[in-house]
């Protein structure tokens, strides 16, 4: 994924408790701290960071969002990715993220 450092982590897919269909995974605390320290100058609205993400064979561009509740960044996992990689609420997931 380019010349910028790629961050890899394992997490779990979770669903927002509301009528919508938003699914996320949470970055580990230490990784969130490192990304914030190294890339905070790139942050956009709400502290979001544009990223390229890879889960399995699927790659897409999205943003990381800081979550006060999680005290870490959260990553939205869109429906097309969940379907392609057979992910559901509670699924373990291995993620590679590159800050753009």
C-alpha positions as CSV (number, residue, x, y, z in Angstrom):
1,X,0.0,0.0,0.0
2,X,2.4,2.8,-1.1
3,X,5.3,4.3,0.7
4,X,3.4,5.4,3.9
5,X,3.6,3.1,6.8
6,X,0.9,0.4,6.9
7,X,-0.7,-0.4,10.2
8,X,-2.1,-3.9,10.8
9,X,-4.3,-5.0,13.6
10,X,-7.0,-7.6,14.6
11,X,-10.3,-6.6,16.0
12,X,-14.0,-7.5,16.0
13,X,-16.8,-6.1,13.8
14,X,-19.6,-4.4,15.8
15,X,-22.9,-2.7,15.0
16,X,-24.1,0.7,16.2
17,X,-27.1,0.3,18.5
18,X,-29.6,2.3,16.5
19,X,-32.1,1.6,13.6
20,X,-29.3,2.2,11.0
21,X,-26.9,-0.4,9.6
22,X,-23.6,1.1,10.6
23,X,-20.8,-1.4,11.3
24,X,-17.4,-0.6,12.6
25,X,-14.3,-2.1,14.1
26,X,-12.2,-0.4,16.7
27,X,-8.4,0.1,16.4
28,X,-6.3,-0.9,19.4
29,X,-5.6,1.9,21.9
30,X,-1.9,1.9,21.4
31,X,-2.2,2.0,17.6
32,X,-4.8,4.8,17.8
33,X,-2.4,6.8,19.9
34,X,0.4,6.2,17.5
35,X,-1.7,7.2,14.4
36,X,-2.9,10.3,16.2
37,X,0.6,11.3,17.2
38,X,2.0,10.8,13.7
39,X,-0.9,12.0,11.5
40,X,-2.9,14.6,13.5
41,X,-1.8,17.3,11.1
42,X,-3.8,15.5,8.3
43,X,-7.0,15.4,10.3
44,X,-10.1,16.7,8.7
45,X,-13.6,17.4,10.1
46,X,-14.3,15.8,13.5
47,X,-10.7,14.7,13.6
48,X,-11.2,12.1,10.8
49,X,-8.3,10.7,8.9
50,X,-8.5,9.5,5.3
51,X,-7.2,6.0,4.9
52,X,-6.9,3.1,2.5
53,X,-8.0,-0.2,4.1
54,X,-7.5,-3.8,3.2
55,X,-9.5,-6.7,4.7
56,X,-8.8,-10.0,3.1
57,X,-8.9,-9.5,-0.7
58,X,-10.9,-6.3,-0.4
59,X,-9.4,-2.8,-0.5
60,X,-11.3,0.5,-0.2
61,X,-10.8,4.2,0.8
62,X,-12.7,5.6,3.8
63,X,-11.9,7.5,7.0
64,X,-11.0,6.7,10.6
65,X,-13.0,8.6,13.2
66,X,-11.9,9.3,16.8
67,X,-14.4,7.9,19.3
68,X,-14.6,9.4,22.7
69,X,-16.6,6.4,23.9
70,X,-14.0,3.9,22.7
71,X,-11.1,6.2,23.4
72,X,-9.7,5.1,20.1
73,X,-10.2,5.4,16.3
74,X,-13.1,3.5,14.8
75,X,-13.3,2.3,11.2
76,X,-16.5,1.9,9.3
77,X,-16.9,-1.4,7.5
78,X,-19.3,-0.9,4.6
79,X,-21.8,-3.5,3.4
80,X,-19.9,-4.4,0.2
81,X,-16.8,-5.3,2.3
82,X,-18.8,-7.3,4.9
83,X,-20.5,-9.3,2.1
84,X,-17.3,-9.8,0.1
85,X,-15.4,-11.0,3.2
86,X,-18.3,-12.7,4.9
87,X,-18.2,-10.5,8.0
88,X,-21.0,-10.1,10.5
89,X,-21.5,-8.5,13.9
90,X,-19.0,-10.2,16.2
91,X,-16.7,-11.5,13.4
92,X,-13.0,-11.3,14.0
93,X,-11.3,-9.2,11.4
94,X,-7.6,-8.6,10.4
95,X,-7.2,-5.1,9.0
96,X,-4.4,-3.2,7.2
97,X,-4.7,0.6,7.2
98,X,-2.6,3.3,5.4
99,X,-3.2,6.9,6.3
100,X,-3.4,8.9,3.1
